Amino acid sequence: MSIVRTALDREALPDALLSIAKAQLRVDGTYDDGFILSVLARSIGRFEQVNGVSLNVATWEWAPDSWEFCSNRARVPVTPVTAFTAALADDTDVSASYSIITNSVFGVPILYLNGAYAAGLVLELETGFTDATLPAPVLDVVLRNAAHLYEHREILIPGSEFVAPDIQMDSTWWLPRL
């Protein structure tokens, strides 16, 4: 298997969330806009790292191996997927032969590529969100963490009242929107 991120936009989501964050922080002017964008970007990055997802809009190229397919399904290595295209090595579009489905194991949703393995199969996966599509529970966590970073700019000491809010989410918020 090979998966490579071919594009990443780390600025669009913080820019889109700036006015929402300023309203939550009760900031009227533009003096702190640069710093607020910075804390939004750090909050989004921390959420992505802790939860193993891609909130920033990104494009991935995935070339699954035959061993990844079992009963015509392969586990998708990135989440959440907003769109995908599938092509063979000769650039034949085979997207119609595949779908991305959710299988819930013990309440944990897992994305699978549904369809038969084909030699030379390469998928382009689009992940991430814009402000209009970011799920409300995720937006809440990102904004709370950004507010914490904005209010407590000093060094955080574990066990003190300034410990950052928890950003671990349950695993159901990102169910596919295909």
SVG drawing of the C-alpha trace seen along z (x, -y; Angstrom):
<svg xmlns="http://www.w3.org/2000/svg" viewBox="-24 -47 30 59">
<polyline fill="none" stroke="black" stroke-width="0.4" points="0.0,0.0 1.1,-3.5 -0.6,-6.6 0.7,-10.1 -0.8,-13.5 -0.6,-15.4 -2.2,-18.7 -2.9,-20.3 -4.5,-23.7 -3.7,-24.7 -5.1,-28.3 -8.6,-27.9 -10.3,-26.4 -8.8,-28.9 -9.6,-31.8 -13.2,-30.5 -13.6,-30.1 -12.1,-33.5 -15.4,-35.4 -17.0,-32.6 -13.9,-32.4 -13.9,-36.2 -17.5,-36.1 -16.9,-33.4 -13.9,-35.2 -15.8,-38.5 -13.1,-40.3 -14.4,-43.2 -11.4,-44.7 -8.8,-43.3 -5.8,-43.8 -5.5,-40.1 -6.6,-38.5 -3.2,-37.1 -2.9,-35.5 -6.5,-34.2 -5.7,-32.6 -2.6,-31.0 -4.5,-29.5 -7.2,-28.2 -4.5,-26.5 -2.9,-25.0 -6.2,-23.9 -7.1,-22.2 -3.7,-20.6 -4.0,-19.2 -7.5,-17.9 -6.2,-16.1 -3.2,-14.6 -5.2,-13.4 -8.2,-12.0 -6.3,-10.8 -8.4,-12.6 -8.0,-15.3 -10.0,-18.5 -7.9,-20.7 -8.8,-20.1 -6.3,-17.6 -6.0,-15.4 -4.4,-11.9 -3.3,-9.4 -3.8,-5.8 -2.7,-2.8 -4.0,0.2 -2.3,3.6 -4.2,6.8 -3.6,8.1 -5.6,5.2 -8.8,6.5 -10.9,9.1 -14.3,10.0 -14.1,7.1 -13.4,4.5 -10.3,2.6 -10.1,0.3 -9.6,-3.3 -6.5,-4.7 -7.7,-8.3 -10.8,-9.8 -13.2,-11.5 -13.5,-11.1 -15.6,-13.7 -15.1,-12.6 -13.0,-10.1 -12.1,-9.1 -10.7,-5.7 -8.5,-5.1 -6.4,-2.3 -2.8,-2.7 -3.8,-3.5 -6.0,-6.4 -9.3,-4.6 -11.8,-6.0 -13.3,-3.2 -15.0,-5.3 -18.4,-3.9 -17.2,-0.4 -16.4,-1.5 -18.1,-3.0 -17.0,-4.0 -19.1,-2.5 -19.2,-2.5 -19.0,0.6 -19.5,0.3 -17.5,2.6 -18.5,2.4 -19.8,-1.1 -16.6,-2.3 -17.3,-3.3 -14.7,-2.3 -14.6,-3.4 -14.1,-0.7 -13.6,-0.9 -16.2,1.5 -15.3,3.2 -13.0,5.8 -9.2,5.3 -7.8,4.3 -4.1,4.2 -2.9,0.7 -5.8,-0.8 -5.1,-4.3 -7.6,-6.4 -7.6,-10.1 -9.3,-10.8 -10.5,-14.2 -10.7,-14.8 -11.3,-17.7 -13.9,-20.4 -14.9,-23.9 -16.7,-26.0 -20.1,-25.2 -19.5,-21.4 -17.5,-21.1 -19.7,-19.0 -21.0,-21.0 -19.4,-18.8 -16.0,-19.2 -16.5,-22.9 -17.2,-23.2 -14.1,-21.3 -11.9,-23.3 -13.3,-26.6 -13.0,-25.7 -9.4,-24.7 -8.7,-27.9 -10.3,-30.0 -8.1,-28.3 -4.9,-29.0 -6.0,-32.6 -6.7,-33.2 -3.8,-31.3 -0.8,-32.3 1.7,-31.4 3.3,-28.0 0.8,-25.3 1.6,-23.4 0.0,-19.9 -2.4,-19.7 -3.0,-23.4 -6.2,-25.2 -4.7,-26.2 -4.6,-22.6 -5.9,-22.6 -9.4,-21.2 -9.8,-17.6 -10.1,-17.3 -10.6,-13.5 -13.9,-12.9 -16.0,-9.7 -15.6,-7.9 -19.0,-8.6 -18.9,-12.3 -17.2,-11.8 -19.6,-9.4 -19.3,-9.7 -21.1,-12.4 -20.8,-10.9"/>
</svg>
